[in-house]
Structure formats: C-alpha cells, structure tokens
Amino acid sequence: MPRLRRPPELRGVLKMQRLRVTFSREGAAGYLSHLEMMRLWERALRRAGWRLSHSQGFNPHPKISFACPLPVGVAGEAEMLDVVLDEPLVLDEAARRLRCQMPSGIVVRVVEEVPLESPALQKLVQAGEYLTTCQAVSGSVGDLLTTAVRLLSAESLPRVRMKEGKGRSYDLRPMIRDLAVEEAAGGRMAVRMVLRIDAQGAGRPDEVLREMGIDPADCRITRVRLLIG
C-alpha cells in the first residue's frame, strides 16, 4: 500500500508523531489474547501505511502500547492504544486507511494526536468501568443489591488468584471502586462496576461476579470505558 502523505506544512521535515487510537472490540475478536491483539494491530498498521517507530537495542519492536489489555472473553467499547510514528500523518486519511484493515469485531472509533512527551498511556489509566449482563441469576435484584452493599462495606475480601498453576492470595476489596445492580431487558440482571487499574494490579470483573455468587459463564462482560487521569 502507498505510504500516507504528510501534512503540507511538515513535508520535507522529519518529525515523529504520537497517535492515540480509540477502538471497540466485540464478537469473536473478544476471544483474542493480548499477544494476538498486538500482532493484529502491528499488521493492520503496516498495511495501512503507518510508518512505525521502533525501540532501540538488539531486539527492536514497534512502539505500540495498549492502555490496559482486555481479559479474554471481555468486550470493549472504548479501548485505547498509542502508536509512535517516524513521520507525521494526516489524521483523517490515516484513520480511513486503518479502518479498511481492521477485521470483523474491531472498529476504529477515533484517531487523535497526543504530545510525544506526555506520560505513557498505561500510567494514565486509573480504573475501568464494566457492564455485566447476566442471563441466569438466582435471587432477585434486591438480593443482589444486598450483596453489593455487603461487598462495598467489607474491610477486606481475601481471594486466591491462580496463575501458572500457583495460587496467589490478594485482597479484592481495594480493587472495587463502585458496584451497582439493576434490572435489564428480558428479566435479566445487570451489574455495573468500576474497578481499579494501576501499577499494583487490575480488578477483574469475573472475580467480583464470583464474590457475588454469579457464574461469569452466564454473563456478557463489557468494559464500557477506561478512566484516565
């Protein structure tokens, strides 16, 4: 594919650029691992004609960074990633080319420029807002509301997270910023939650559901947005 043109005022001038892409992920694309997502985006960006900047060293890699990887099986309505380019691009044309390269289930919403010197995207994320729609839940809305209040009132919620066959104890309570329950269409239940995301870790919606006595397999989980500081 032909290389994208630079803005007229920057032609003949070598200047790096940092672009932020906001996108959604749903359907079969929601079951891609983070590594698969990295590969998918790198291929799509190259095919779209974006001239990616690379890190230095023996194993250079393109400067593509996600705000916070989505868990496998979780949809996202407003995910974000930053891309550093060796040459600046015209935003509208760059976005149009990129949209043409995305597979089914991934939609590019916005492409915008951010200052090169601004903090890393991962450091700006403070929390994620999730909407969980449950197909089959035992108990009423009132029962789940009581459970939500109990969790928010608890001083601690000790749990064990399994990773690579080993259990790691941690406290789920500090990860929960907000929790609400409401009725959804068709007699279903909806659980809204805001979970902390920072250098110490990220709250997982499936573990909050289990703490509420809900099987995550009976639910559709969507990260509605990321809260950026």
C-alpha positions in Angstrom: 0.0 0.0 0.0 1.3 3.5 -0.8 2.7 5.4 2.1 0.4 8.0 3.6 1.2 11.6 2.8 2.4 14.0 5.4 0.6 17.3 6.1 1.8 20.0 3.7 3.4 22.1 6.4 5.6 19.2 7.5 6.7 17.9 4.1 10.5 17.8 3.9 10.7 17.9 7.7 11.4 14.8 9.7 9.2 14.8 12.8 8.0 12.0 15.0 4.3 11.8 15.9 2.3 10.0 18.6 -1.3 9.0 17.8 -3.9 7.6 20.1 -6.5 5.2 18.7 -9.8 4.6 20.4 -11.5 1.4 19.3 -14.1 -1.2 20.2 -13.8 -5.0 20.4 -16.7 -7.4 20.3 -17.8 -10.8 19.0 -15.1 -13.4 18.1 -12.4 -10.7 18.4 -13.2 -10.6 22.2 -11.5 -14.0 22.5 -8.1 -12.9 21.1 -5.3 -13.0 23.6 -3.2 -9.9 24.2 -0.3 -11.3 22.2 -2.7 -11.9 19.3 -4.1 -8.4 19.6 -0.5 -7.0 19.4 0.2 -8.9 16.3 -3.1 -8.0 14.7 -2.6 -4.3 15.3 1.0 -4.3 14.1 0.0 -6.0 10.8 -3.0 -3.6 10.3 -0.9 -0.5 11.0 1.7 -1.6 8.5 -0.8 -2.4 5.8 -2.5 1.0 6.4 0.8 2.7 5.5 1.7 4.0 9.0 5.5 4.3 9.4 6.0 2.8 12.8 8.8 4.0 15.0 10.9 1.2 16.7 12.7 0.8 20.0 16.5 0.7 20.2 18.6 -2.3 21.1 19.2 -5.9 19.8 15.5 -6.7 19.5 13.7 -3.6 18.3 10.0 -3.6 18.4 7.3 -1.1 17.2 6.2 1.5 19.7 2.7 0.3 20.2 1.3 0.4 23.7 -2.2 -0.5 25.0 -3.8 1.4 27.8 -4.8 -1.9 29.6 -5.1 -5.3 28.0 -8.6 -6.7 28.0 -9.2 -10.1 29.5 -10.0 -12.9 27.0 -13.8 -13.1 26.5 -14.4 -9.4 27.6 -15.7 -6.9 25.0 -14.6 -3.3 25.0 -16.5 -0.2 23.8 -13.7 2.4 24.1 -10.3 0.8 24.3 -7.1 2.8 23.6 -3.6 2.3 22.3 -0.8 4.7 21.5 1.4 4.5 18.3 4.6 6.4 17.8 5.5 7.1 14.1 8.7 8.2 12.4 6.8 10.6 10.2 3.6 12.5 10.9 0.4 11.7 9.0 -2.9 13.4 8.0 -5.3 12.2 10.7 -8.4 11.7 8.6 -6.7 9.8 5.9 -4.7 7.7 8.4 -7.9 6.8 10.2 -9.7 5.9 6.9 -6.8 3.6 5.8 -6.7 1.9 9.2 -10.4 1.2 9.3 -10.1 -0.6 6.0 -7.6 -3.0 7.5 -9.4 -4.0 10.7 -11.0 -7.4 10.9 -14.6 -8.1 11.9 -15.3 -7.2 15.5 -12.8 -4.4 15.8 -13.9 -0.9 14.9 -11.6 2.2 15.0 -13.6 5.0 16.6 -11.2 7.9 16.9 -7.6 8.7 15.8 -6.1 11.7 17.5 -2.7 13.2 18.1 -1.2 13.5 21.6 2.1 15.2 22.6 5.2 13.0 22.3 6.3 14.0 25.8 3.0 13.2 27.5 3.1 10.3 30.1 2.8 6.7 28.9 -0.9 5.7 28.4 -0.6 2.9 30.9 0.4 5.4 33.6 -2.7 7.5 33.0 -5.3 4.7 33.5 -6.9 4.8 36.9 -9.9 2.5 36.6 -12.2 0.6 34.2 -16.0 0.8 34.1 -17.7 -2.6 33.3 -21.2 -3.5 32.4 -22.1 -7.2 33.0 -25.4 -8.6 31.7 -26.3 -11.9 33.4 -28.6 -14.4 31.7 -29.4 -16.6 34.7 -29.1 -15.4 38.3 -30.6 -17.0 41.4 -32.3 -14.4 43.6 -33.9 -11.0 43.0 -32.5 -7.6 42.3 -32.9 -6.9 46.0 -30.8 -9.9 46.9 -28.0 -8.8 44.6 -28.2 -5.2 45.9 -27.8 -6.5 49.4 -24.8 -8.5 48.3 -23.3 -5.4 46.6 -23.7 -3.3 49.7 -22.1 -6.1 51.7 -19.0 -6.2 49.4 -18.7 -2.4 49.5 -19.0 -2.3 53.3 -16.4 -5.1 53.8 -13.0 -4.2 55.1 -11.3 -6.9 53.1 -12.3 -9.6 50.6 -9.5 -12.2 50.6 -9.2 -14.3 47.4 -6.7 -16.6 45.7 -5.9 -16.0 42.1 -4.4 -18.9 40.1 -1.5 -18.2 37.7 0.6 -20.8 36.0 -0.7 -23.4 38.4 0.2 -21.5 41.6 -2.2 -19.7 43.9 -1.6 -16.1 44.9 -3.5 -14.5 47.8 -4.8 -11.0 47.5 -7.5 -8.6 48.7 -10.2 -7.9 46.2 -11.9 -5.1 48.2 -9.4 -2.3 47.3 -9.9 -3.1 43.6 -13.6 -2.2 43.8 -14.4 1.5 43.5 -18.1 1.2 42.8 -20.7 -1.5 42.4 -24.4 -1.3 41.4 -27.2 -3.7 40.4 -30.1 -3.0 38.1 -32.7 -4.8 36.0 -32.0 -5.3 32.3 -34.3 -6.2 29.4 -35.8 -9.7 29.3 -35.8 -10.1 33.0 -32.0 -10.3 33.2 -29.8 -8.6 35.7 -27.1 -6.0 35.0 -24.1 -5.4 37.3 -22.1 -2.2 36.8 -18.7 -1.9 38.4 -15.8 0.4 38.5 -12.5 -1.5 39.2 -9.2 0.0 40.0 -6.3 -0.3 37.4 -2.8 0.7 38.4 0.8 -0.5 38.9 -0.3 -2.8 41.7 -2.8 -4.6 39.5 -6.2 -4.5 37.9 -9.5 -5.6 39.3 -11.1 -8.4 37.3 -14.9 -8.4 36.8 -15.2 -12.2 36.8 -13.8 -12.3 40.3 -16.3 -9.7 41.5 -19.1 -11.7 40.0 -17.9 -14.9 41.7 -17.8 -13.0 45.0 -21.4 -12.1 44.4 -22.3 -15.7 43.8 -22.7 -15.2 40.0 -21.2 -17.6 37.4 -19.3 -15.4 34.9 -20.0 -18.0 32.2 -23.7 -16.9 32.4 -22.8 -13.3 31.8 -21.7 -11.0 28.9 -19.0 -8.7 30.2 -18.2 -5.4 28.5 -15.6 -2.8 29.5 -17.6 0.4 28.8 -14.7 2.8 29.2 -11.3 3.4 30.8 -11.0 6.2 33.4 -7.9 8.3 32.5 -6.2 10.6 35.0 
